Amino acid sequence: MSEHKIKTILILGAGTMGLQIGLTCACSGFDVTIYFTTNSSTLVPSMIADATCRPDRFAALHFHDCAITNVVDVMPHPGTSAKIIQYSGLVCGLPLVQQLP
């Protein structure tokens, strides 16, 4: 595949390397989607959503130990769009089961 056929970049992880890759790709004209992932289920997405400048597209993904289970917590905040919540389930390749408080 030539580099001219690649138009969209998906990055799982928002650490230093993921952000730099995303920035480089975006500056080169690619459509970039970055998923913020965490290993902490105690993270409260609503506390940092506004800092993303795109709170409607923000949700945290918490991946459990894949050797034990195939569970990924999709942790939206009140401003996360329904489209992002549904797309998160597709990205993870797992059925999306919604649990309400």
Buried (B, 14 or more C-beta within 10 A) or exposed (E): EEEEEEEEBEBBBBEEEBEEBBEEBEEEEBEBBBBBBBEEEEBEBBEBBEEBEEBEBBBBBBBEEEEEEEEBBBBBBEBBBEEBBEBBBEBBEEEEEEEEE
